[in-house]
């Protein structure tokens, strides 16, 4: 397993293909989530990536940036 890296499921914060209602249409313009979508990608999330890279079994994990954004927003 040396040299193998786990990939993440793709995530695009602006894509709403599976949702019947787009967040930008349903939430107020100044909702916290839009601030977090801009802020979280600027943080150093290396420790999360290192942890996920060790586990190669199973399905690809969700994108770390998306999960941290969701956790902080929740």
Protein Blocks (a to p, Z undefined) as FASTA:
>chain_A
ZZiacddddddfkbcklbmbdfklmpcfklmklmmmmmmmmpccklmmmmmmmpmghjdd
ddfklmmmmmmmZZ
